Amino acid sequence: MRRHRGVVSFLGFLVVWHIAAEFLVGNPLFLAGPIATGGAIVTMWQNGTLQGDLLVSAGEFAKGFSGGLLLGVALGLLLGTSRRAKDYIDPLINGFYATPIVALAPLFILWFGIGETKTVLLVFMLVILPIAINTDAGIRATDPQLLEAARSFGANQRQLFTMVRFPTSISFMVAGIRMGIGRGLIGVVVGELFGSQSGLGYRILVSSQYFQTDALLAGVIIFAVTGVVLVKVFEWLERRVAPWKVDQA
């Protein structure tokens, strides 16, 4: 039933998009429809440009996201379990989270050149903060009654963490990962818009310069679909590691 809702939502989006492109705008220079955009994807695949751009963008995202995920979870667990660490680090995290990191992309070019390093670092910085913040919130959201019940059965601090605190934080952690996925994909686009010679973000830039709206929207749609797929993957993992979490119908 839930899958049907998603399909209906997607089909509805395509219908609205088609109507807007064909009847409201009526000019493919300003808004290409889903059929034209799909044709652009097929064309880019046939001439080989899409595969190369996908490999570049996927590699940059994977490196930045994996590093941000691992360190974000570790940092969140540290903040959630250590009052002293939170007092020292929390102001820095809040400051960096409020900073428009994407605006630092030109500065990263000066520091790291026009290669993939600047994009990977941009993705990393955008991913690590929401994951750390949500993991910390999950650890601190543990029900005190659960902790007291575990202590009454003789649980030590390690057992309290592994059996109570950490399982409670999983849903918060996944929420942070979902935010990190979106922010990380934005980091890929922004990083490739500045000083790159390949990647989907670079392809979007080139398409905009030549007024190829269908190719531009093709890159945008690919990023959007990638985000949806990755979110679904982590939701599936959450159901496997946290089977006690019941989704509402």
Disulfide bonds with the S-S distance in Angstrom:
none
